[in-house]
Amino acid sequence: MADVSADVAVIGGGIVGLATARALQRRGRARVCVLEKEARPGTHQSGHNSGVIHSGVYYRPGSLKARLCVEGARRMLAFCAERGIAHEKCGKLIVAVGEDELARLDELQRRAAANGVDGVTRLDAGQVRELEPHVRSVAALHVAATGIADYPAVVAALAADVAAAGGALLPNAELLAGHASGGGWLLRTRAGSVATGLVVNCAGLQSDVVAARCGARPEVRIVPFRGEYYLLRPERHDLVRGLVYPVPDPAFPFLGVHFTRTVHGLREAGPNAVLAFAREGYTRTSLSLTDLSATLAFRGFRRLAARYWRVALAEYHRSWSKPAFVRALRRMVPDLRAGDLVPGGAGVRAQAVGPDGALLDDFSLLRTERALHVLNAPSPAATASLAIGEHIAALLEEAGPRP
Ligand SMILES: Cc1cc2nc3c(=O)[nH]c(=O)nc-3n(C[C@H](O)[C@H](O)[C@H](O)COP(=O)(O)OP(=O)(O)OC[C@H]3O[C@@H](n4cnc5c(N)ncnc54)[C@H](O)[C@@H]3O)c2cc1C
């Protein structure tokens, strides 16, 4: 006999899992439960990010990221407003420092138009200085639609909604194994067993592990990339007023170290993107032999490492050396000094890598018998979470068995 029985079990109480559980309930799935490994929801990526509501300028037109980010940003702003959650549509600058970056700025402007992102304006160096007197540039894009939000408060509001609609939120309930049984599943967790018709895997940094525990064989694996932050000392907040980003390198899904403002009034600088030796490793010395050996054994990782070892070494250097980190930021803000920054927090990105060593660019979902696995939901998945949840609930409504 199972301890809990449900129509759908969502594995992972991060922002994507909770938004999915809520969307399933709103489409009439009455008995939804959320299994969370930790004592509280939102402990990993959803509680360790930059707090930005992305607008959708970066992503390939037609991709899931582009579509769900634009739709998700609209939903997220409305949700925060409705629920009294701290947020602000503050806009951001994407700054070209060298002439060689102008073609990429043009491409971002084209993508923004193709993705339906309104309010993207080209600025010259003088106009940039009016907005951000300490920022050096040859040109920039001003993206009015970008915002900031208190994502931990969003996680708490989503969890409250799921509970209020009769959903069971099970803390300390790490999924250990899933067995297909009698047209559904019997799940073994650290908090007892769960009988369910459908499984939705939203386990973030552990999504490939959870997929394997449910008998799926995804081609991709999660490779964890830590992002470390510094904080600007309050007396130096005049150096950057808002969100200031470099033009990203199109070879990588990461945005390059940048400046952000949080809803709590902090100014953050970062995050970098360092290969982490533990999936939930928030410090430079975190090491999990299980995680590291799984990463090293993966052919896709070895191919990735062969291709990008120079970039990886430069990122390690920048992780251990504050002057190197500051140098990257000083390209945009030359007045910045090492003493203006103090160490901040860190988050770990769940980035899926294919067997060919490619970093998966788009969100990725895998359907199997009576299960759906979210295998790649890195940034901007916090922004997009409400739209991702809707998308998954619609997919399951089309195909899944109803209670
Ligand atoms: C440094 C950093 C900066 C970012 N900045 C932004 C940003 O500004 N804007 C933006 O939109 N996005 C940003 N992101 C991305 C965003 O945070 C993530 O895409 C999003 O939080 C993913 O949510 P999730 O629910 O999929 O994952 P998570 O929040 O990681 O949740 C997964 C959950 O699954 C649980 N779990 C794992 N294994 C099991 C198991 N076996 N059984 C039960 N539960 C399990 C975990 O404990 C966890 O709570 C950033 C990410 C990082 C790391």
The ligand as an ORCA input file, in Angstrom:
! r2SCAN-3c Opt
* xyz 0 1
  C      23.503     31.610    -11.062
  C      22.154     31.552    -11.739
  C      21.564     32.725    -12.208
  C      20.324     32.665    -12.854
  N      19.677     33.818    -13.183
  C      18.419     33.764    -13.711
  C      17.676     34.935    -13.943
  O      18.095     36.037    -13.611
  N      16.451     34.823    -14.532
  C      15.917     33.605    -14.900
  O      14.822     33.555    -15.448
  N      16.599     32.457    -14.636
  C      17.804     32.515    -14.029
  N      18.486     31.364    -13.723
  C      17.870     30.078    -14.072
  C      16.749     29.680    -13.100
  O      17.115     29.900    -11.760
  C      16.444     28.205    -13.330
  O      16.258     28.002    -14.709
  C      15.168     27.772    -12.603
  O      15.243     28.130    -11.250
  C      14.978     26.276    -12.770
  O      13.956     25.876    -11.898
  P      13.737     24.335    -11.613
  O      12.506     24.237    -10.809
  O      13.811     23.596    -12.912
  O      15.036     23.875    -10.812
  P      15.392     23.954     -9.258
  O      15.026     25.240     -8.662
  O      16.822     23.548     -9.153
  O      14.451     22.860     -8.620
  C      14.641     21.477     -8.770
  C      14.195     20.832     -7.476
  O      14.219     19.416     -7.614
  C      14.595     18.881     -6.370
  N      15.080     17.523     -6.580
  C      16.236     17.118     -7.155
  N      16.327     15.777     -7.147
  C      15.202     15.314     -6.564
  C      14.729     14.009     -6.257
  N      15.430     12.889     -6.556
  N      13.533     13.882     -5.623
  C      12.794     14.992     -5.289
  N      13.220     16.247     -5.563
  C      14.399     16.408     -6.199
  C      15.668     19.831     -5.881
  O      15.891     19.728     -4.488
  C      15.111     21.170     -6.308
  O      14.365     21.812     -5.300
  C      19.695     31.398    -13.064
  C      20.302     30.231    -12.579
  C      21.499     30.307    -11.895
  C      22.086     29.053    -11.321
*
